[in-house]
């Protein structure tokens, strides 16, 4: 009877593991409410171990895939054993009844005794399963999404680069903007866009969102707060203060706490569909929003508008029924936004980012980068990613066909334009060419071309 | 083309108010380090000690406190000041601190006219008549459910208590309202400022808002995980006041009129039936007006703000009343406050959609915002005025309930149509999803 327990190394059982809000093991169900039960597709994930290992290595993650797999196998094995015992136990009452009817009381007693032992064994196995689940599943949930074949393993792949000359500028966009009375810069958590800079911001965001709406995108206005579970669902650490702003505990000791992420962020879009299904008829669902993104970035001397706590951006989220529709939507969006950025004639490149720069939910990311003459580097001003069904399986974002079976949505998401980053790059480029800021004229030109 | 009229308006304003080329040498370069220090260090409040500590004023101040929710103790303030004046030099610092702590609790003085009001506000204006319906008007929540343009259900575990998502026509209306408000204000000479939504505690408190204790209305960042004492702004009035902190203006610069579009975060909640749905929420977008004036002009600017608000709401055909608020409704910073309450036909109540306040020198004395009168070397405190140009959720309730049709669709007010690509009506659209909760575990 002890044979099931000896499979579990003691070091696994007694180590302390980080809590998952997404997956609540049986032992914790009395203290912690299970909000979603993520779809655990680890059999598929571990189907090709060497590919998964290559993925983890390319992303430069410190995850021991073999160990994760081993733990998952143990859990599966114990679960199978439990099923066998349950099956065996289910047969006993009939046998007892049969024996009692034949008057074979002594033999029936044996079975009664065996049923008791099996019950004890099941109890013990359930406890073991809970312990194993607590160890193995949160770890396996940290495994990254599969890599898309187009994702480069080492360095970025350039999809587009214009011929605009890369100039040098001794002054940063913050210094330039201060000279033109366009900004009151205190630090990266506090700045005020003044005069035309505030207008540039409003204008350029409005132009991009109008462009999307013409392309059948639905305008939405989302929540700026999300709970920890959604961050975990998006593959982000919910207790890491460099990832998101955690709000002060309201004293209720709720593990599923509130974070300020901004309405145009991926987690906020995910809240809309989490634990819900929609009809296939409405797919693909294309959403666009103009809103905030909040990130607790570190301040550095040169970064200025490139690393602010608060950004106003155009965010998109597309929910599609299949991989092929997802790819179509992704390609259309990349084409549309490339055309938009080309109008401005600033040094621009659009690249596939290498695996080590991907978030764990991403299969593939296109990064839209503008050149900063002061930092002499390309700065990401926008991005578009595909995530397949990775997010949907974790947060149960589904659709249904007429057969009433829940299927997982395939997601395209991104930030099409970050206003502070765009304005920062535009000002530096304008200033080092002309010593005047023509960005508004360029936005205006952008509008005429867009119409 | 309707589509880009907003952009064109902005561009025209840009061309009118902005010279095409700036000469760098003519512009003042601000020291970054200096600004940083000024922002992080709260100036010492410069209260009107002469007025507050004159025994002759005790009675009127006491009456003011009593009528305004009773916060503050003038006896204690005057007593501490007396002790401070007579104290030995080594005790002065501690006494000054205690005195300031008490004196900062005192509310602003009040417009004398308000003393004659009873507990109820005085109706100073009534615009448009209540719309007559040929059917029983529905509530906002019923209409938005028919149109599938609002999601409020089953969000608590994911986006928090009372969170909401606007979709399609309703989200477009939100953006249209913001653009219309901005366009109106730009044409009236307001300057747009992008403000931060996360502010240091001292800025919020200097604007007269309590940020501590159980009944606080603010959200705070986790002080163990992040920089301590960072608060989510409840209104951009506070960020704008923080922007103006320690600034000195020439009287020729005044009045200055600013506007900001920001997300506002409020921890307050309500169990009152009339405030159900998105009437009182924890987060919303607001266009705010903020004025800086010489003391003698603050009344005029307050009236100007009120007129702007009234014209804005009247342009949608809404029925509303403007109320001069009684003393107990002012809050600590306001000298005078007008509220605008619009008729919400579905709920059958008037709901506050806007307000504006003259805070006189209450904020400028705490945040060191001054001006130099022409022909004088003296520095005096400016007066500040703030007002809501457009707070989205309640505006949406008023517009949707007022403009509803018998079939549940919503007529879009004419003034908003140019900002919604010429759309005239919000109908139930088939491309919007209907969300169904997944109740069982998936296999």
Interface residues (C-beta under 8 A of the other chain):
Chain A: X35 X37 X39 X174 X178 X179 X180 X181 X184 X185 X186 X187 X189 X190 X191 X192 X193 X194 X195 X196 X197 X198 X199 X201 X202 X203 X206 X207 X209 X210 X213 X216 X218 X219 X220 X221 X222 X223 X224 X225 X226 X227 X229 X230 X241 X245 X246 X247 X248 X249 X256 X258 X260 X263 X268 X270 X271 X272 X273 X274 X275 X276 X277 X278 X279 X281 X282 X285 X289 X290 X291 X292 X294 X296 X309 X310 X312 X396 X398 X400 X406 X435 X436 X440 X444 X447 X451
Chain B: X1 X3 X4 X6 X7 X10 X11 X13 X14 X18 X20 X21 X22 X24 X27 X29 X30 X32 X35 X36 X39 X151 X154 X155 X157 X158 X159 X160 X163 X164 X165 X166 X167 X168 X170 X171 X172 X174 X175 X179 X182 X191 X192 X193 X194 X195 X196 X197 X198 X199 X219 X220 X221 X222 X223 X225 X226 X227 X230 X232 X239 X242 X243 X261 X263 X265 X282 X283 X285 X421 X430 X431 X432 X433 X434 X435 X436 X437 X438 X441 X442
